[in-house]
Amino acid sequence: MRLYHSAGSPFARAVRVALRETALLPRVEELEATLRDPASRLLPHNPVGRVPTLVLPDGTALTETVLILDHLDTLGAPHRLLPPAGPARWRAQAALGRVIGLLDGIAVWNRELRRVPEERSPAVLALEEARANRVADALEAEAEAWALAGPPDAPRIVLGCVLGYAERRHRVWSWRQGRPKLAAWWETIAARPSFTDTVPPLSGI
Ligand SMILES: N[C@@H](CCC(=O)N[C@@H](CS)C(=O)NCC(=O)O)C(=O)O
């Protein structure tokens, strides 16, 4: 299998962390791809042009982080990313939806900040900042439920990648302020080898 990723993408990082936490990494070749580039080596496999994209041995190109994480659970690793069925699965999917929603919103906020200042929408910036703060406040309130007990599952991996993105590529968001439990949680997960091995480059935002 081949995983197309980019070093700055928090979505792709979640899959890369999951490959390390499940010990599936030796079965996957990680290939960095350029984004928004008509010559990108990703486009022949995935015309959408987004990372992460996991190309299966039969050539099927899986996109969308949640779908790829779900697929990794079919590969027989002892550590599952989501429970297989039942209420535990729905609860984990609810948690995953919450942190993917947070990441989607921050991605919109970040993209807006990459525009030249006169093209930025103050309304979009305000909406996404409010959304991010609202979700982060909810996470702070329920921090005990997110405690790590062994290798992280899919929701915890994605939350770690969201906060890692805020640390390195979206520093305009002072997410730690007033959220000591979330900050302590982040310090713990960020120290795992799966995270230290996939630290994104710093950006100017
Ligand atoms: N919904 C997608 C989002 C993936 C995504 O937005 N990836 C970004 C990098 S963080 C990308 O590939 N952007 C390139 C583009 O939009 O052309 C997922 O969950 O995987």
The ligand as an SDF file (V2000), in Angstrom:
LIG
                    3D

 20 19  0  0  0  0  0  0  0  0999 V2000
  -12.0290   15.6870    4.4310 N   0  0  0  0  0  0  0  0  0  0  0  0
  -10.6660   15.3540    4.1180 C   0  0  0  0  0  0  0  0  0  0  0  0
   -9.8260   16.6140    4.2370 C   0  0  0  0  0  0  0  0  0  0  0  0
   -8.4140   16.4050    3.7300 C   0  0  0  0  0  0  0  0  0  0  0  0
   -7.7730   17.7450    3.3920 C   0  0  0  0  0  0  0  0  0  0  0  0
   -8.4230   18.7900    3.3830 O   0  0  0  0  0  0  0  0  0  0  0  0
   -6.4800   17.6980    3.0810 N   0  0  0  0  0  0  0  0  0  0  0  0
   -5.7750   18.8930    2.6990 C   0  0  0  0  0  0  0  0  0  0  0  0
   -4.4360   18.9810    3.4130 C   0  0  0  0  0  0  0  0  0  0  0  0
   -4.6910   19.2790    5.1290 S   0  0  0  0  0  0  0  0  0  0  0  0
   -5.4930   18.8470    1.2140 C   0  0  0  0  0  0  0  0  0  0  0  0
   -5.1230   17.8130    0.7070 O   0  0  0  0  0  0  0  0  0  0  0  0
   -5.6410   19.9890    0.5260 N   0  0  0  0  0  0  0  0  0  0  0  0
   -5.3230   20.1110   -0.8570 C   0  0  0  0  0  0  0  0  0  0  0  0
   -6.4250   20.7220   -1.6560 C   0  0  0  0  0  0  0  0  0  0  0  0
   -7.4740   21.0710   -1.0730 O   0  0  0  0  0  0  0  0  0  0  0  0
   -6.2750   20.8270   -2.8660 O   0  0  0  0  0  0  0  0  0  0  0  0
  -10.1730   14.2480    5.0460 C   0  0  0  0  0  0  0  0  0  0  0  0
  -10.8140   14.0090    6.0770 O   0  0  0  0  0  0  0  0  0  0  0  0
   -9.1830   13.5720    4.7260 O   0  0  0  0  0  0  0  0  0  0  0  0
  1  2  1  0
  2  3  1  0
  2 18  1  0
  3  4  1  0
  4  5  1  0
  5  6  2  0
  5  7  1  0
  7  8  1  0
  8  9  1  0
  8 11  1  0
  9 10  1  0
 11 12  2  0
 11 13  1  0
 13 14  1  0
 14 15  1  0
 15 16  2  0
 15 17  1  0
 18 19  2  0
 18 20  1  0
M  END
$$$$
